[in-house]
Amino acid sequence: MPAEEIFYLPLSELAKRIETKKLSPVDLTQLYLDRSTKLGPRFNAYARLTPEIALEQARAAEKEIQHGHYRGPLHGIPYAAKDLLAVKGVPTTWGAKPYADQVFDYDATVVEHLNRVGAILIGKAAMIELAGGMGYRFASASLAGATKNPWNAKCWTCGSSSGSGAIVAAGLAAFAIGTETWGSIICPSAFCGVSGLRPTYGRVSRYGAMALAPSMDKIGPLARSAEDCARVFAAIAGHDPRDRSTVPIDKGAFTYSPSLDLKARPLRIGWLTNAWKKLDSGVAKAALAAEKVVRKYFASVRSAVLPDGPIEDAANIIIAAECAASFRTLIRSGRVSELADPTGQIAGYVNEQYSAADYLRALSYREILQKKTEALFDSFDVLLAPSQPVPASPLEANLETDLSFPDPLGAIGNLCGLPALSVPCGFTENNLPVGLQFVARAGDDFAVIQAARTFQLHTDWHRKHPKLS
């Protein structure tokens, strides 16, 4: 059995060993399967493992590489897909009892893209039921149960991509795919001490993914580092005629090279002073240290302020109205009562009460906010703030009362479809991870990757991992 460090190697190192035939995709896949079988249940990280698919794909990858057909840096690399992405012939439960037996006869576009580059699907990551679209008060709102944080099993991993965060943090796969409508990539990345990229809205196809709020849903990777996220993003980005919300062909694709990254333009950094009303003391200490690093290694760093207005109200109305439409059949059938969380059982009926006028006013305000945000990015290339104002919450916490605080940056980022990347930037006195969030204007995903990678070149927080026996 290899040292635990192999499970935390960055994609670049795993790819180098696989390409040079020093590491077998079959052996690596089996190692991750064995570790996931052993540790996955401890954290409720998976909805299910897919060993048959994984080993078949691993054997095919190994054969291709042995015959000189190397597809690139994800070839032979095991990953997990959030359980709202369709995988042909495999139950896709959306984390919810009413869909426990749901099976699709096709793959989601993201899964197709990862198949094409030779990545290996090791399992479906656990998630909050319906990605939290109906609302929820407890981390246990999932078919898999509450996902436990590998840094402290008495704490949660956050967000609907809860399993994806745990899988990467515990070294159960090399990367995972998550989704975000509001916070579900950024928050698990912060709570779990991993790197997570929320791409620009429309850069990654959602064909074959559960719809929550179609005008805000986004798909992105959680991985070891900003560079790893960039490599996965390059594989899954691009226009898809089956998803009309994807951006045009000339703006959709993404290519990445570390050498280009380092030669990129100087970035104007805005350190946000009003992203959070109050920071936990441990978060504040880590953020202060991170700010010193940023000011040392970026040429232009100035204070920045987010626009004000009914930002979160607008985001909440749009999500609620679109969610009611997405799950209309579930609500009207009464099967919404089968959801695990009491809030989820009734919120759909509440969401249906929003009027067309409410929804249209929220959309109108979104346009105003987009113009204000564009104006802000005329002065800055990247905005920075702590990813969350608190560290990982207790597993049994009532999220409605204990993890409820204003989040204007998350609301703006998701309403306006902005790319963001959360990376580790320290730990609290209780050894819980703290994240730093980089946000750029819509379409400038490269800027957040460049900025986050620069930060990680001068820090080693992303190389830390929990010690698991």
KOLDRENLO-575011 format. One record per residue (C-alpha): residue in one letter; x negated, y negated, z negated. Coordinates in steps of 0.25 Angstrom, whole numbers, padded with zeros to 4 digits, always signed. Example, Ala and Ser with C-alpha at 12.3 -4.5 7.8 and 13.67 -1.06 7.14 Angstrom:
<nodes>
a-0049+0018-0031s-0055+0004-0029
</nodes>
This chain:
<nodes>
m+0000+0000+0000p-0006-0013+0004a-0008-0025-0005e+0004-0034-0007e-0003-0045+0000i+0001-0039+0014f+0015-0042+0012y+0012-0057+0011l+0003-0058+0022p+0007-0069+0032l+0012-0066+0046s-0001-0070+0052e-0009-0060+0044l+0001-0049+0046a+0001-0052+0061k-0014-0052+0062r-0015-0038+0056i-0004-0032+0064e-0009-0038+0077t-0023-0032+0074k-0017-0019+0070k-0022-0020+0056l-0008-0019+0051s+0003-0010+0056p+0017-0016+0058v+0022-0002+0053d+0014-0002+0041l+0017-0017+0038t+0032-0014+0040q+0032-0002+0031l+0024-0010+0020y+0035-0021+0020l+0046-0010+0020d+0040-0003+0008r+0039-0016+0001s+0053-0021+0005t+0059-0008+0000k+0052-0009-0013l+0053-0024-0016g+0065-0028-0008p+0075-0023-0017r+0068-0030-0029f+0071-0043-0023n+0084-0040-0015a+0076-0045-0003y+0082-0037+0008a+0096-0034+0013r+0090-0021+0019l+0077-0016+0025t+0076-0012+0039p+0065-0001+0039e+0069+0006+0051i+0069-0007+0060a+0056-0011+0053l+0048+0001+0056e+0053+0003+0070q+0049-0012+0073a+0036-0010+0066r+0033+0003+0074a+0036-0004+0087a+0027-0016+0083e+0016-0008+0079k+0017+0000+0092e+0017-0013+0100i+0005-0019+0093q-0003-0007+0095h+0000-0008+0110g-0005-0022+0110h+0009-0029+0110y+0008-0039+0099r+0020-0048+0098g+0015-0058+0088p+0014-0062+0074l+0027-0055+0069h+0024-0042+0076g+0025-0031+0066i+0029-0040+0055p+0040-0036+0045y+0051-0046+0042a+0065-0047+0035a+0077-0054+0041k+0088-0060+0033d+0100-0052+0033l+0109-0062+0041l+0101-0058+0054a+0107-0047+0062v+0098-0035+0064k+0104-0025+0074g+0110-0013+0067v+0106-0018+0053p+0116-0023+0043t+0116-0038+0042t+0123-0042+0029w+0122-0057+0028g+0119-0053+0014a+0134-0052+0011k+0144-0040+0008p+0154-0043+0019y+0143-0041+0029a+0136-0029+0022d+0138-0020+0034q+0136-0030+0045v+0127-0025+0057f+0124-0032+0070d+0120-0025+0083y+0110-0036+0086d+0098-0043+0080a+0098-0058+0077t+0089-0066+0086v+0079-0069+0075v+0078-0053+0073e+0076-0052+0088h+0065-0062+0088l+0058-0055+0077n+0060-0042+0084r+0054-0048+0097v+0041-0052+0090g+0040-0039+0083a+0043-0042+0068i+0049-0031+0060l+0062-0032+0053i+0060-0026+0039g+0074-0029+0033k+0085-0039+0031a+0083-0049+0020a+0093-0051+0009m+0101-0064+0009i+0112-0071+0002e+0126-0067+0007l+0130-0075+0020a+0117-0083+0018g+0124-0091+0007g+0134-0097+0017m+0146-0094+0007g+0138-0100-0005y+0132-0092-0016r+0129-0094-0031f+0120-0082-0034a+0108-0076-0027s+0115-0062-0028a+0124-0067-0017s+0119-0056-0007l+0121-0042-0003a+0107-0039-0008g+0108-0046-0021a+0100-0058-0026t+0086-0059-0019k+0075-0059-0030n+0063-0068-0028p+0050-0061-0027w+0043-0071-0036n+0053-0069-0047a+0064-0059-0046k+0073-0067-0056c+0074-0078-0045w+0081-0079-0032t+0075-0081-0018c+0085-0092-0013g+0094-0094-0001s+0101-0084+0008s+0087-0079+0013s+0084-0074-0001g+0080-0060+0004s+0070-0066+0015g+0063-0075+0004a+0061-0063-0005i+0056-0054+0006v+0045-0063+0010a+0042-0067-0004a+0041-0052-0008g+0033-0048+0004l+0043-0039+0009a+0042-0044+0024a+0032-0053+0031f+0044-0063+0034a+0059-0064+0033i+0069-0072+0041g+0079-0081+0033t+0090-0091+0036e+0093-0104+0031t+0106-0113+0031w+0102-0121+0019g+0090-0116+0011s+0089-0101+0014i+0075-0101+0020i+0069-0113+0012c+0074-0108-0002p+0070-0094-0001s+0056-0098+0004a+0054-0107-0008f+0060-0098-0018c+0052-0086-0013g+0038-0093-0010v+0038-0090+0005s+0039-0099+0018g+0052-0100+0025l+0055-0108+0038r+0069-0114+0041p+0068-0117+0056t+0075-0128+0063y+0090-0125+0065g+0091-0118+0079r+0076-0113+0080v+0080-0099+0076s+0092-0091+0082r+0103-0087+0072y+0109-0077+0082g+0112-0064+0074a+0111-0072+0060m+0122-0074+0051a+0128-0088+0053l+0131-0096+0040a+0131-0111+0045p+0127-0110+0060s+0122-0125+0060m+0112-0123+0049d+0108-0108+0049k+0093-0106+0052i+0084-0094+0052g+0069-0094+0048p+0058-0086+0042l+0053-0084+0028a+0038-0080+0027r+0025-0081+0021s+0021-0095+0026a+0025-0106+0036e+0016-0099+0047d+0023-0086+0045c+0037-0093+0046a+0032-0100+0059r+0028-0087+0065v+0042-0081+0062f+0049-0093+0067a+0041-0093+0080a+0047-0079+0082i+0062-0082+0079a+0063-0096+0084g+0070-0099+0097h+0082-0102+0105d+0093-0091+0106p+0104-0092+0116r+0112-0084+0106d+0111-0095+0095r+0116-0108+0101s+0111-0115+0089t+0096-0112+0093v+0088-0124+0098p+0085-0124+0113i+0074-0115+0119d+0063-0126+0120k+0065-0130+0105g+0068-0116+0099a+0055-0108+0100f+0044-0109+0090t+0029-0105+0092y+0019-0106+0081s+0004-0106+0080p-0004-0109+0067s-0014-0116+0076l-0004-0125+0082d+0002-0127+0068l-0011-0133+0062k-0013-0142+0074a+0001-0148+0073r+0005-0162+0071p+0002-0169+0058l+0015-0169+0050r+0022-0180+0042i+0027-0174+0029g+0038-0180+0021w+0039-0175+0007l+0053-0176+0003t+0057-0183-0010n+0072-0180-0010a+0073-0165-0006w+0076-0161-0020k+0082-0169-0032k+0074-0161-0042l+0063-0150-0042d+0060-0139-0051s+0047-0142-0059g+0040-0130-0053v+0044-0134-0039a+0041-0149-0041k+0027-0145-0045a+0024-0136-0033a+0030-0146-0024l+0021-0157-0029a+0009-0148-0027a+0014-0145-0013e+0016-0160-0010k+0001-0162-0013v-0003-0152-0003v+0006-0158+0007r+0001-0172+0005k-0014-0167+0006y-0012-0159+0019f-0002-0167+0027a-0006-0181+0033s+0007-0187+0031v+0016-0185+0019r+0026-0195+0014s+0039-0194+0005a+0052-0192+0013v+0067-0193+0009l+0078-0184+0015p+0090-0192+0020d+0102-0192+0010g+0117-0189+0013p+0127-0178+0011i+0117-0168+0017e+0120-0156+0008d+0135-0158+0009a+0134-0158+0024a+0126-0146+0024n+0135-0139+0015i+0147-0142+0023i+0141-0137+0036i+0136-0124+0029a+0150-0122+0023a+0158-0124+0035e+0149-0116+0044c+0148-0105+0034a+0164-0104+0033a+0164-0103+0048s+0153-0092+0049f+0160-0084+0039r+0174-0087+0042t+0178-0072+0044l+0171-0068+0031i+0179-0079+0023r+0192-0077+0030s+0192-0062+0028g+0190-0063+0013r+0177-0055+0013v+0169-0067+0008s+0174-0062-0005e+0164-0050-0004l+0152-0060-0005a+0144-0058-0017d+0143-0073-0022p+0156-0079-0028t+0153-0092-0021g+0152-0085-0008q+0165-0078-0009i+0173-0092-0009a+0164-0102-0003g+0168-0098+0011y+0182-0102+0008v+0177-0115+0003n+0168-0117+0015e+0181-0116+0024q+0187-0128+0018y+0177-0138+0024s+0184-0145+0035a+0179-0148+0050a+0178-0162+0045d+0168-0159+0034y+0160-0150+0043l+0159-0161+0054r+0155-0172+0044a+0144-0163+0039l+0139-0161+0054s+0140-0176+0056y+0131-0178+0044r+0121-0168+0049e+0119-0176+0061i+0116-0188+0053l+0107-0180+0044q+0099-0175+0056k+0097-0189+0061k+0092-0193+0047t+0083-0181+0046e+0077-0184+0060a+0074-0198+0055l+0066-0192+0043f+0058-0183+0052d+0054-0195+0060s+0045-0198+0048f+0041-0184+0044d+0038-0171+0051v+0040-0162+0039l+0048-0164+0026l+0043-0157+0013a+0050-0154+0000p+0051-0142-0010s+0059-0131-0004q+0068-0130-0016p+0068-0138-0029v+0068-0126-0038p+0061-0112-0038a+0068-0099-0036s+0081-0098-0044p+0085-0087-0054l+0091-0075-0047e+0104-0077-0055a+0105-0092-0054n+0119-0098-0050l+0114-0105-0037e+0125-0114-0037t+0121-0121-0050d+0106-0117-0052l+0101-0118-0037s+0109-0130-0033f+0103-0143-0029p+0103-0153-0018d+0095-0149-0006p+0095-0160+0005l+0083-0155+0012g+0089-0141+0014a+0102-0148+0018i+0095-0157+0028g+0086-0146+0033n+0097-0137+0036l+0108-0147+0041c+0097-0153+0051g+0091-0139+0055l+0077-0143+0050p+0066-0133+0049a+0060-0131+0035l+0049-0122+0030s+0047-0119+0015v+0034-0114+0010p+0029-0110-0004c+0022-0122-0012g+0020-0117-0026f+0026-0110-0038t+0034-0114-0050e+0029-0111-0064n+0037-0099-0064n+0030-0094-0051l+0042-0097-0042p+0039-0102-0028v+0041-0116-0023g+0043-0120-0008l+0040-0132+0000q+0049-0136+0012f+0045-0142+0025v+0056-0148+0034a+0055-0154+0048r+0064-0159+0058a+0072-0150+0066g+0064-0143+0077d+0051-0145+0070d+0049-0132+0064f+0034-0132+0067a+0032-0144+0058v+0037-0137+0045i+0029-0125+0049q+0017-0134+0051a+0019-0141+0038a+0021-0129+0030r+0010-0122+0036t+0000-0133+0033f+0005-0133+0018q+0003-0118+0018l-0011-0119+0023h-0015-0127+0011t-0007-0119+0000d-0006-0105-0003w+0008-0104-0009h+0013-0096+0003r+0003-0085+0000k+0009-0082-0014h+0018-0071-0016p+0025-0064-0028k+0017-0052-0034l+0027-0040-0032s+0024-0026-0037
</nodes>
